[in-house]
Amino acid sequence: MLRYDCLIVDDEKALSQSTCEFFNMFGIKTYWVADKASCFDFLSKNRVELILLDINLGQDSGFEICKELRRTMDVPILFISARRSDDDILLALNIGGDDYIQKPYSLNILMAKVKTVLKRYSSNGENNIVFGSFSLDLQREKLMQGANEIKLKAMEYKLLAYLVQNKNRTITKDELFQKVWGDVITSEGTLNVHIRRLREKIEENPNEPRFIKTVWGTGYVLESGF
């Protein structure tokens, strides 16, 4: 699986190609696709750190693509569109977009925005986060205990990664629903099941957790201060 800094999903060929070439010239490894099918095919085979997503994609909708991506991915999504209404901007941000950039855009300004987001998302360069005897490899999306990999399902990894990246901070259930599932109406039962499964994989005694603590009436906290 190859790693890219940026994936552009846009059916404006000339603009997308020039943006892709410009980014690559300045060291931002970028790839371009023109439709939904190509987007998901690329993501099934490669890892990306950021997505630039147009709204109008022929028969496809960037809004719908964003909603689908947010079910399994937490990478930053920056909408790029010629649409200028407040309703479009608010919808883009409310369904999981991190920013909304209007076309036509300056390549230099767009690149500056992308670099800023990539730097922030990289957790200040911390790709391996250690807690107890475990190490979460954010680059390879793997949980290791010594030389052994602890197998996690996609949503288990996503939930643990969010907890670990916000370690020692109480995270509300609503925040987890939004940031992990991308859905504010996810049931508490779904969250509880995933928390239980994680505890069974990383806790010596899941009934008396050492790492993932329940903050009653609020949410959870991953404690790593030992």
C-alpha positions in Angstrom: 0.0 0.0 0.0 1.5 3.3 -1.1 1.2 6.5 0.8 0.1 9.8 -0.7 -0.2 13.2 1.0 -3.2 14.3 -1.1 -5.9 12.9 -3.3 -7.8 15.2 -5.6 -11.3 14.1 -6.6 -12.4 16.5 -9.3 -13.7 16.1 -12.9 -12.2 19.3 -14.1 -9.3 17.7 -15.9 -7.1 20.7 -16.7 -7.4 22.3 -13.3 -6.9 19.0 -11.4 -3.9 18.0 -13.5 -2.2 21.4 -13.0 -2.9 21.3 -9.2 -1.6 17.7 -9.0 1.6 18.6 -10.9 2.1 21.8 -8.8 1.8 19.9 -5.5 4.1 17.2 -6.6 6.7 19.7 -7.7 6.8 21.1 -4.2 7.0 17.7 -2.5 3.3 17.1 -1.7 2.8 13.6 -3.1 -0.5 13.9 -4.9 -2.8 11.8 -7.1 -5.9 12.8 -9.1 -9.1 10.9 -9.9 -12.3 12.2 -11.6 -15.2 10.2 -10.1 -16.5 8.3 -7.2 -15.6 4.8 -8.4 -12.0 5.8 -9.1 -11.8 7.5 -5.7 -12.9 4.5 -3.7 -10.8 2.1 -5.9 -7.7 4.3 -5.2 -8.4 4.4 -1.5 -8.7 0.7 -1.3 -5.2 0.3 -2.5 -3.4 3.4 -1.1 -3.2 5.5 2.0 -3.8 9.3 1.8 -3.4 12.0 4.4 -5.8 14.6 2.9 -8.6 14.7 0.3 -9.5 17.7 -1.9 -13.1 17.0 -3.0 -15.3 18.7 -5.6 -19.0 18.7 -5.2 -20.2 18.4 -8.8 -18.7 15.2 -10.2 -20.9 14.4 -13.2 -23.4 11.8 -12.0 -21.7 11.7 -8.6 -22.0 14.1 -5.6 -19.1 15.2 -3.5 -21.5 15.4 -0.6 -22.4 11.8 -0.8 -18.8 10.8 -1.2 -17.9 12.7 1.9 -20.7 11.0 3.9 -19.4 7.5 2.8 -15.8 8.4 3.6 -16.7 9.6 7.0 -18.1 6.1 7.9 -14.6 4.6 7.8 -12.0 7.4 7.5 -11.0 10.5 9.5 -8.6 12.1 7.1 -9.1 15.8 6.5 -11.5 16.6 3.6 -11.3 20.0 2.0 -14.1 20.8 -0.4 -13.1 22.7 -3.6 -16.1 24.0 -5.5 -17.4 26.9 -7.6 -20.6 26.8 -5.7 -20.8 29.8 -3.4 -24.1 29.6 -1.5 -24.0 29.6 2.3 -26.2 26.5 2.3 -23.6 24.5 0.3 -20.8 25.7 2.6 -22.7 24.8 5.8 -23.7 21.4 4.4 -20.1 20.6 3.4 -18.9 21.4 6.9 -21.7 19.7 8.8 -21.3 16.4 7.0 -17.6 16.2 7.8 -15.7 18.6 5.6 -12.8 20.4 7.3 -12.7 23.4 5.0 -14.4 24.9 2.0 -12.3 26.5 -0.7 -14.0 28.3 -3.6 -12.9 28.0 -7.2 -11.1 29.6 -8.9 -8.3 29.2 -6.4 -4.7 30.3 -6.2 -2.4 27.3 -6.4 0.0 29.0 -3.9 -2.8 29.7 -1.4 -4.3 26.2 -1.8 -0.9 24.6 -1.2 -0.4 26.7 1.9 -3.8 25.5 3.3 -3.0 21.9 2.5 0.5 22.1 4.1 -1.1 23.6 7.3 -3.7 20.8 7.5 -1.1 18.1 6.8 1.2 19.5 9.5 -1.6 19.7 12.1 -2.9 16.2 11.2 0.5 14.6 11.5 0.3 14.9 15.3 3.4 17.0 15.2 5.3 14.2 13.6 4.3 11.6 16.2 3.5 8.5 14.1 4.0 6.0 16.9 2.1 6.7 20.2 3.0 4.5 23.1 0.8 3.6 26.0 1.7 0.9 28.5 3.3 -2.0 26.5 1.4 -1.0 23.4 2.5 1.1 20.4 0.0 2.5 17.9 1.6 3.0 14.5 -0.4 5.7 12.8 1.6 5.4 9.6 0.8 1.7 9.1 -2.5 1.7 11.1 -1.4 -1.1 13.3 -1.5 -1.8 17.0 1.7 -3.5 18.3 2.5 -5.1 21.6 6.3 -5.7 21.4 6.8 -7.6 18.1 3.2 -8.8 18.0 0.4 -7.2 16.1 -3.0 -6.9 17.9 -5.5 -7.4 15.1 -8.2 -4.7 15.0 -11.2 -4.2 12.8 -11.5 -0.9 10.9 -13.8 0.8 13.4 -12.0 -0.6 16.4 -8.7 0.9 15.0 -10.4 4.2 14.2 -11.9 4.5 17.7 -8.6 3.5 19.4 -6.6 5.9 17.3 -8.9 8.8 18.2 -8.7 7.9 21.9 -4.9 7.6 21.8 -4.4 10.8 19.9 -6.5 12.5 22.6 -5.0 10.6 25.5 -5.6 11.8 29.0 -8.5 14.0 27.8 -12.1 13.1 28.6 -14.0 12.7 25.3 -17.7 12.9 25.2 -19.9 10.3 23.5 -21.2 12.9 21.1 -17.6 13.8 20.1 -16.9 10.1 19.4 -20.0 9.7 17.4 -19.1 12.7 15.2 -15.3 12.2 14.9 -15.1 8.4 14.7 -18.4 7.4 13.0 -19.1 10.8 11.4 -22.7 10.4 12.5 -24.3 12.2 15.5 -27.1 9.6 15.7 -24.9 6.6 16.2 -26.4 4.5 19.1 -24.7 4.2 22.5 -25.0 0.5 22.1 -22.7 0.6 19.0 -20.1 2.6 20.9 -20.4 0.4 24.0 -19.8 -2.8 21.9 -16.7 -1.3 20.3 -15.3 -0.1 23.6 -15.9 -3.6 25.1 -14.1 -5.2 22.1 -11.1 -2.9 22.5 -10.9 -3.6 26.2 -10.9 -7.3 25.5 -7.9 -6.9 23.3 -5.7 -4.5 25.3 -6.8 -4.8 29.0 -5.6 -7.5 31.3 -9.0 -7.4 33.0 -11.7 -5.8 30.7 -13.9 -5.4 33.8 -11.3 -3.3 35.5 -9.7 -1.3 32.6 -6.3 0.2 33.1 -6.3 2.2 29.9 -9.8 3.0 28.5 -11.7 4.4 31.5 -15.4 5.3 31.6 -16.3 8.8 32.7 -19.8 8.2 33.9 -22.4 10.4 32.3 -19.9 11.9 29.9 -17.8 9.5 27.8 -14.3 7.9 28.0 -10.7 8.7 28.5 -7.6 6.8 27.6 -5.1 7.2 30.4 -1.5 6.7 29.6 0.3 8.4 32.5 2.1 5.4 34.0 
